[in-house]
């Protein structure tokens, strides 16, 4: 093949040695530039890794270097070979383990958070729980268990679950876990591509895009969702900002490498702020778009969004500023602080008292350590919340400061008051 033209025009992109970064689990497992010889996770198997690599090599030979965002999108969600579309990759048998897979307590406390917010906003007659990227369904399953245990409290409330999932493989796993596999595909007159009833009797719907979820008072959940979205990477150079691209390594033709664009790209012009002081920047435009959609929905229909994501150097905070004042934002707060505020210590004591064997107790303590230890997950993950402004400030508070009783605090971001 002749050398492909540089997408940016002019000279071919220069090779680049990137500063060491910690890719997130899915990116590390599926979207790492490498041949299929040792760079891919063992569970992937050589055939799929090789097929994906072949697909990427053909694409790069035809187009020249691609953005990191385009590369990640192919590696993760390509219909034929994508990591998420073809396999789960989550849980003990997968490539990475998330907090809900470690302990049931994590999901239970998230469930309590939504109940707490529902009560604080006057117990509306209906709410939708909308999870973005629900993994294997473990988190929703734990939340549904809490809803079931508090069924008498929710008896007059119409609760429904709405899962936004692009992966056919993962939606199968979710359906099996949540409904026992009893689902209807492509239901008529509905925007959902699948629906079913949970084991506890609550309707569940599946969608490919958040825009397909019906409007209405909703609680949104995004756990390790934004972290897996495609990003653009940029580096400051003597010539100004250049974009990091993915290209074929000319010395090892079946391997990929990072290169720098020879000059600025449309993304460098659109996504780098003039006042930026860092030398290396990662931007996720898709996250900004989704956050804005969540903010619009919460502003219009009420509800709240809870977001838990991998630690960051300010970029996620930048994304949350994109709510453009439509909603109030709380956080970031470290996972260990959030869970402590939610009463994890008390819940652990109850479970320890109720467990009869040493192995269960050891597992509970190990799980607690994984979630709370600052050197493990405790400081790696942060929690954010999006809430309507009136949830934090009474609309008429400015004019009559004494007229209203104080608003209940938002659980997790301050200590949960147990009555």
Buried (B, 14 or more C-beta within 10 A) or exposed (E): EEEBEBBBEEEBBEEBEBEEEEEBBBBBBBBEBBBBEEBBBEEBEEEBBBBBBEBBBEBBBEEBBBBBBBBBBBBBBBEEBBBBBBBBBBBEEBBBBBBBBBBBBBBBBBBBBBBBBBEBBEEEEEBBBBBBBBBBBBBBBBBBBBBBEEEEEBEEBEBBBBBBBBBEBBBBBBBBBBBEEEBEEEBEEBEBBBBBBBBBEBBBBBBBEBEBBBEBBBBBBBBBBBBBBBBBBBBBBEEEBBBBBBBBBEEEEBBBBBBBBBBBBEBBEEBBEEEEEEEEBBBBBBBBBBBBBBBBBBBEBBBBBBBBBBBBEEBBBBBBEBBEEBBBBBBBBBBBBBBBBBBBEEBBEEBEEEBEEEEEBEBBEEBBBBBBEEEBBBBBBBBBBBBBEBBBEBEEBEEEEEEEEEBBBBBBBEEBEEE
